[in-house]
Amino acid sequence: MKKLGILLSAMLFAVATIAQGYQVGDKVEDFRLKNVDGSYVSMADFPDANGFIIIFSCNHCPFVVAYEDRMIELHKKFAPQGFPVIAINPNDTIAEPRDSFSNMKIRAREKGFPFPYVIDANQTVYPRFGATHTPHVFLVKRDGRDLRVAYIGAIDDNHRDASAVEERFLANAISAVQRGQSPDPAVTRAIGCTIKTRN
Amino acid sequence: MKKKLSILTFFTVLFIYHVVHASKSDQLKVYNFEEFEHWLHKETDSIYVINFWATWCAPCVKEIPYFEKLYENYKDQKVKVLFVSLDFPAQIESRVIPFIERMNMQAQVILLDDTRANRWIPRVDEEWTGAIPATLVYNSSYRKFYQREFDYEELKEIITPLLN
């Protein structure tokens, strides 16, 4: 009886873990989301990419704002190496009107985002990834015909001050992937704004 | 005489300004994680409700009155409510303290100023991804971390069985 209990809890734990979204190593399903320029963006549109820097992002969150310039730098540095940034706004735009599609267009123009800034309008993509907050990064790498998660978490270890960063988690993870190694750490954490849903 | 009076007035005003200013800063203590961590492991017979929030976090702001109500209704029953602000320290005077005053927050508020979140987030709870609002509830026999929003009834449901 006790054994059954343990088995059941183990199964429940496994289910709970799956429900949380992709883990490192998991195969990533493509998406098709509307970009600020009106086009639709999928990872399949980038056949030459070695992977993607998927950043769940938005307009209103101060932690995102603190990272916008670094997101631009990341794209400029790593897109030519085959790792473009795709920023996805996962927030419900009625729950958080500041993250509306029209405000996304304004923000993308103001900052001159060189990467796609797309909206998860039906809120179906972020739960698959298991994104919980903005900014929340998923580094995806090409693995034969598949795309797999290589790293989950923060861009670096200092949201407030880019010049005081000690560990560039994401950049280090990309370097590791480029060397054919597994990123270490493969998961990091940072404070962020919870993803907004309609109640 | 007039000159002396004006000098006196000047210093009185200066004095009052300093007193008011000092008390304002006293309202919000700022800690790094090492200084804060003991709050997560108090070994007393109280129930600790520790809420991580920020003024810019809309769902956090929404639930503050429920935590305040919890504090108000249970402060005589050994329930300690602590608000841990994750606001930017540069905005303490301009934003955080005015917010605390406007909301008339009575439970204790501190500000956690520690950028190395990847190091300290798992020390609050292994399950925490970093999204706020987030709340830790614990006493000597119970410990649970909630990465979610609450209303008052939900908070009460958690606290009630711990009171006996």
Contacts between the chains, C-beta under 8 A, distances in Angstrom:
chain1	res1	chain2	res2	distance
A	61	B	56	7.5
A	62	B	54	7.9
A	62	B	56	5.0
A	62	B	88	7.0
A	96	B	58	7.1
A	132	B	129	4.5
A	132	B	130	7.5
A	132	B	131	4.4
A	132	B	147	7.1
A	133	B	129	6.5
A	133	B	130	5.8
A	133	B	131	3.7
A	133	B	132	7.8
A	136	B	129	7.5
A	153	B	118	7.3
A	154	B	117	7.3
A	154	B	118	6.0
A	154	B	130	7.8
A	157	B	115	7.2
A	157	B	116	5.8
A	157	B	117	7.6
A	157	B	118	5.6
A	157	B	119	8.0
A	158	B	115	4.6
A	158	B	116	7.6
A	159	B	115	6.4
A	159	B	117	7.3
A	160	B	88	6.6
A	160	B	115	5.4
A	161	B	115	7.3
A	164	B	115	7.3
A	167	B	118	7.8
A	169	B	118	7.3
A	185	B	118	7.8
A	188	B	118	4.4
A	189	B	117	6.1
A	189	B	118	5.2
A	189	B	121	4.2
A	189	B	122	6.6
A	189	B	128	7.1
A	189	B	129	6.1
A	189	B	130	4.6
A	190	B	117	4.8
A	190	B	118	6.4
A	190	B	121	7.5
A	190	B	130	5.0
A	191	B	86	5.5
A	191	B	117	5.1
A	191	B	121	7.3
A	191	B	130	4.8
A	191	B	131	8.0
A	191	B	132	6.5
A	192	B	130	5.4
A	192	B	131	5.9
A	192	B	132	7.7
A	193	B	56	7.6
A	193	B	57	6.2
A	193	B	131	7.4
A	193	B	132	7.4
A	194	B	57	7.3
A	194	B	59	6.1
A	194	B	131	4.2
A	194	B	132	6.3
A	194	B	133	7.0
A	195	B	131	7.4
A	196	B	58	7.7
A	196	B	59	7.6
